[in-house]
Every structure is written in C-alpha cells, then in structure tokens.
Amino acid sequence: PAKRAHMPPKRAAGSSSKDSVATSKKFRSAIDKGVDEFLCPITQELPVDPVMAKDGHVYERSAIKQWLERSDKSPVTNLSMGSALIDAKQVRSMLETMVKSGAISGDKADKWQKRLKAEERAKELRRKAEAGDAKAMCDLGVNYMGGDGVPQDTAQAKMWYKRSAQHGNVRGLTNYGSKLRGGDRWLHWMEAATRGDPFACVKVADLYQQGVSDQVTQDMELAKRWYLKALACKEKEEGDGEEPDEEDKAEASAWLDANADVAAPWFDAPDRQVA
C-alpha cells in the first residue's frame, strides 16, 4: 500500500492567536520594565527634560536642580555627588518616539504628553513676552510661580510680573505687588484696584477687613466698598480693567452675603448686581 507523505503535526485550533497574545504581553512587560528605568527618582514620572547626574541616574532637570540646591547627596544612593548635569538627549528622543508610537501608553504616557504640552505653551508665552506682550509677561510669571511648563522659580516670576506691570498690564501690577512687602505691596494693589483689577480689589478689601497693625485701620465700610467694586469691574478699551473670575466673584459675594448689614456710604461703591 502506498505510504502517506509525512505531514507536519498540526497545532490545536486557536493556539497561534494565544501564542501571539502571550508574546505581546511579554513584550509589553519588557517595555514597561525598561521604561521604569527612566522614571525620575524624584518625580516618579518620565522626564520631559532629562539629564544624567553624577550618580549615573536620569532625572527631570528642574527636579534634580532643586534637589542639589538643598543637598550634595544623591537622591538614590544617599552618597555625595557633584552637581554637574549632562543633557540626556537620546533618552528624550527615545521617550518621545515611544510615546508617539504607542509603545508607552497609559498614565505614564498621558502625564508625559501633558507636561510636554505645558512646556510648549510656556515656550510660546516666552516668545510673546520677549516680543513685548504685557499679558504674556504676566502669564509667564504665573507659570514660573507654579512650575507650569518651566522650573518653579519665584525670582523669575517676580521679574516677569514687574516687566508686565512696567508695560501697563494691570494684573501684572497686582501680582508684582504680591511679591513686595509692607506699604510697597499695598500701594501696588491700590493702584491696580483703582485701575479696575478685581483681584486687586479683593486684596484691598481684605486689607480693610482685617486691618494691619499700626498701618491699615480695620474699616468694614471700606472693605465693602472694594468688594462691591470687585464685582463691578469691567474690561476697558485702553487695556485696564478685567472681568472678575469665578474665584473673585465667590470671595466677594460670600463676604457681602455675610456682611449685608455693613453700610456702603461711599459714592463710588456700585450697587451689587444680583442675577
């Protein structure tokens, strides 16, 4: 009888797809473990601006710079190390490629992309600020105060607030005043409030509400005057003035509700607008 040709053994139905899934999981696990090696030991996030420190580890630049201002020891080994940092451009390029390709996904990728977008917005603000845009100067100062897309830096924030104020931006004037002390602070707030910044109006109202020993006498009627003015602020054509935001509205409204019995005799205390 004729012999049957030798046939290779057949795989069980569905085994190929199962092998593919298993292989995919192994690759995903290997990628995740590899990526974890690049998590900044301080922020526990993938670095947008990675640098390598003397201890051989990769960090977010702003995080390790702030660390080294307080300590000369490695955050990882707790051993002394130098302060020199080396740009890790290859790490940045690799992370960007992996995030955009989907090789890195989930929370790690989402946070990295969010921070990258914040960095790009900050760069655009800087471009506008350096071109003379007073509002952009103020907004860039806010970014420096909160470390949004730039390293947190109070000195840089104060500098940009001052430049914004010098270019005529009323919110820049208020924010710059907040970085000063004593009478200089209040004078800047008062000017900004007079020019129609609701945030400054709330600041001035709070001064009168609380009083400052030997410098500002507590005066509830003046406090009410400025809380009312905060709600009445409008944006003006010449650039001064702003509409109150929700936070300013809430603070002014809460105080006025709680102090309805306080008189408002000042000629420029506007009637409260009730929706």
Buried (B, 14 or more C-beta within 10 A) or exposed (E): EEEEEEEEEEEEEEEEEEEEEEEEEEEEEEBBEEBEEBBBBBBEBBBBBBBBBBBEBBBBBBBBBBBBEEEEBBBBEEEEBEEEBEEBEEBBEBBBEBBEEEBBBEEBBEBBBEBBEBBEBBEEBBEBBEEEBBBBBBBBBBBBBEBBBBBBBEEBBBBBBBBBBEBBBBBBBBBBBBBBEEEEBBEBBBBBBBBBBBBBBBBBBBBBBEBEEEEBEEBBBBBBBBBBBBBBBEEEEEBBBBEBEEEBBEBBBEBBEEBEEBEBEBEEBEEBEEE
